[in-house]
Amino acid sequence: MSNKVYIVGAGPGDPELITLKGLKALARADIVLYDRLISSDLLKFARRARLIYVGKSPGSHTFSQKEIIEMMISYYEKGLNVVRLHGGDPFLYGRGFEEVIELRKRGVRYEIIPGVSSIYSVPERFEIPLVLRGVASSIGVATGTEDPTKGRRFIDFRKLAEAVDTIVIVMGSRNIRDIARELMEVLPSETPVAILRAYLKPELKIITNLKDIASNNINVEPPVIIVIGKVVELSS
């Protein structure tokens, strides 16, 4: 068979921020399995495809990950081109590589097409450079919500803060207060923090600091990107 499964990153929400290679995969797709935050304008490029929503939100999964993988393989075995369309980049806090592992096991032909990640594109939207000569030379990226089934905690925010200049947190809106308190054990309480949402409506920009987050209930709806460090002061 000449067909493939394409694991495609759709970018951070703006339909113009997908790669040209990603657009070409959508144009040849027979089936598109797409995530929650995918723009409807982007799906219009899959002109001849059947569109299947497989998105997940907190506490609500349309399909399990196992079911999504089985759908990908089933359509592939029928000779169809399948696009698994992930928000952002498929390997950065997505399930793309888990899907690749299963495709390998089953002998499925596949191609990985990277996407623009919200980890850096959302701060850039608000003119926050994650690194800048003389200000910050290193970045640490972490999830603010770890999978409880892992059995242990992987992230120590205190150690991360001691190792890098800029911290970027994804999926951290619900735990931001606890994270701020942990970081204040090793960082000054006035360390600047940006809470950001871009390329999705409504956009959001909150500039604050660790002390204010730790002492107040800042309620923000996901998705947001949280940036911590001196680079936040450079935002326009």
C-alpha positions, 0 to 999 in steps of 0.5 A: 500500500502507498497510503500512510498515517500522518502524525501532524502538528497543527500549530498553536491555533492560528490556521496560518501557523501550520507548516506547508508540509502539514497542509499538503498532508491534509489535502491528501487525507481521506480521514482526519482525526483531530483534537479539541483546539484545532481551528475549523478554518484549518479543517477546510483544507482537508477538502475530501476527508472525513473529519472525526473529532477525537478531542479531550478536555479535562474530565471528558474524553470523546474516545480513549487513546487506545480507541484513537489508535485503533481507528488510525490503524483500521482506516490505514488497513483499508488503504486510506490516508489518515491524518492524526491532527494534534494541536501544537506539536504532536510530541510536546505534551501530546500523545503523538509518540505513543501513537508512533510506538503502536504504529511501529508495532503494527507495521504501519507506514507513517510520517511525522510532521512537526508543528509550531508549539505554543510553548514558545509561540504564545510568549512570542505573540506578546513579545516575551523572548524566552532567551535573550543575551544578557537576560536569560540563557536557558529554559525549563519546560514543565507540565503543571498537571502530572498524570496521577497514574504514573505513581510518582512525581517527576517535576521538582519546581524548586530544582528546575528554578535553580537550574534555568533562567526561564520556566515555561509551564503548560497545563498549569492553570489549576495548580498555579497557586501551589506551583508559585508557593513551591517556587518561592522557596528558591526564587524571590517573591517578586519574580515576574510571571506572565499568564498567557493565551494567544491564537485562541479566543479570548486572548489573555495576558496577565503580568504578575509575580509569584507573591501575588499568585501565591496569595490570591486566587487567580482563576483562569480557564485553560489553556494558558502558557505560564512564563516565569523569569526576568524575560517577562519584564520585556513584554510590550 
